[in-house]
Amino acid sequence: MRLALPSDPHRRATAITRGIVVVGAAILLAVWVVVISSIDAARTAAMDRARSEGHNLAAALEDQVAQILNGVDAATEVVAKRLRAERSGFDLYAWARDNPLLVGGIVNAIIIGPDGKLAASTVDRRPRPADFSDSPQFRVNLD
């Protein structure tokens, strides 16, 4: 189908120019719609990937923290059993050196006596005297 153009050359030029502008504007609008749709799809995909990776990292962190805390709990339980068995003869520093997987490098531990004084440490064979009797961490255990 052919469009009927005016016979006047000036009007014909104006009609052709308007047609070109309308078709150009339609093409430009279509390109912008495609670009915006593409950007939105890429953004949505990136956000979905970020959420998925965030969930995976959170799960891995949770597992790692649980493993570490379970190791600390196991080491603490072993120390407590040995303390109960040996009473005052227990050498925490030597024990930590003999059991590097349980304590050495993972946990630096101290034992505070019932009077609040530092009794033993995994870091130093003969730790400097320290009094923890007024610290909240010690007081909460007394209460």
ABEGO torsion letter per residue (X at the ends): XBBBBBABAAAAAAAAAAAAAAAAAAAAAAAAAAAAAAAAAAAAAAAAAAAAAAAAAAAAAAAAAAAAAAAAAAAAAAAAAAAAAAEAABBAAAAAAABAAAABGABBBBBBBAAGBBABBAABABBBBBBAAABAAAAAAAX
